[in-house]
Amino acid sequence: MLAVRHDITEIERHRRDLLTGLPNRNWLMDDLPKATKPILLYINIDDFSEFNNFYGKRISDRALISLSHTCQESRRRRFKHI
């Protein structure tokens, strides 16, 4: 018997944003073309660098994490019946 074990943690880390856990550009390039019903949301936060400079990295990171959780929860609620 032959057993092969792969740790996909490192692979997944390169496919998700480390801060928010959302899929990143690597995921988009690899998996989006394979999706049967792809859903893509692009958010551009105007002047976020000014927000970051004013409030600091800690608060800015918390704001991005909160936004990502809101998006994920909204998607779950919207598509749970499909």
C-alpha positions as CSV (number, residue, x, y, z in Angstrom):
1,M,0.0,0.0,0.0
2,L,1.2,3.5,-0.9
3,A,0.0,6.6,0.9
4,V,0.7,10.1,-0.3
5,R,0.0,13.0,2.0
6,H,-0.1,16.6,0.9
7,D,-0.3,19.7,3.1
8,I,-2.4,22.1,1.2
9,T,-2.1,24.8,3.8
10,E,0.8,26.5,2.0
11,I,-1.0,26.3,-1.3
12,E,-4.2,27.8,0.1
13,R,-2.3,30.6,1.8
14,H,-1.2,31.7,-1.7
15,R,-4.8,31.7,-2.9
16,R,-6.4,33.7,-0.1
17,D,-5.7,37.2,1.3
18,L,-3.8,36.8,4.6
19,L,-5.8,39.5,6.3
20,T,-9.3,38.9,5.2
21,G,-9.3,35.3,4.1
22,L,-11.0,36.3,0.8
23,P,-9.9,34.7,-2.5
24,N,-7.0,36.7,-4.1
25,R,-5.7,37.2,-7.6
26,N,-4.1,33.7,-7.7
27,W,-7.5,32.1,-6.9
28,L,-9.1,34.2,-9.6
29,M,-6.6,33.1,-12.2
30,D,-6.8,29.4,-11.3
31,D,-10.4,28.7,-10.2
32,L,-12.7,31.4,-11.5
33,P,-12.5,30.1,-15.1
34,K,-13.5,26.6,-13.8
35,A,-16.6,27.9,-11.9
36,T,-20.0,27.1,-13.4
37,K,-21.7,30.2,-12.0
38,P,-18.9,32.6,-11.1
39,I,-19.6,35.5,-8.8
40,L,-17.1,38.3,-8.7
41,L,-17.2,41.4,-6.5
42,Y,-14.7,44.1,-7.0
43,I,-14.6,46.8,-4.4
44,N,-12.5,50.0,-4.9
45,I,-12.3,52.0,-1.7
46,D,-11.6,55.6,-2.7
47,D,-8.9,57.3,-0.7
48,F,-8.3,54.3,1.5
49,S,-4.6,55.2,1.8
50,E,-5.7,58.5,3.5
51,F,-7.9,56.6,5.9
52,N,-5.0,54.2,6.6
53,N,-2.6,57.1,7.2
54,F,-5.0,58.9,9.5
55,Y,-6.3,56.0,11.6
56,G,-3.3,53.7,11.3
57,K,-2.7,50.2,10.1
58,R,-4.5,48.5,13.1
59,I,-7.8,50.3,12.6
60,S,-7.6,50.1,8.8
61,D,-7.0,46.3,9.0
62,R,-10.0,46.0,11.3
63,A,-12.1,48.0,8.8
64,L,-11.1,45.7,5.9
65,I,-11.8,42.6,8.0
66,S,-15.2,43.9,8.9
67,L,-16.0,44.7,5.3
68,S,-14.9,41.2,4.2
69,H,-17.1,39.6,6.9
70,T,-20.0,41.7,5.8
71,C,-19.5,40.6,2.2
72,Q,-19.2,36.9,3.1
73,E,-22.3,37.0,5.3
74,S,-24.3,38.7,2.6
75,R,-23.3,36.2,0.1
76,R,-24.2,33.3,2.4
77,R,-27.6,34.7,3.1
78,R,-28.3,35.5,-0.5
79,F,-27.2,32.1,-1.9
80,K,-28.2,29.7,0.8
81,H,-31.4,28.6,-1.0
82,I,-29.7,28.0,-4.4
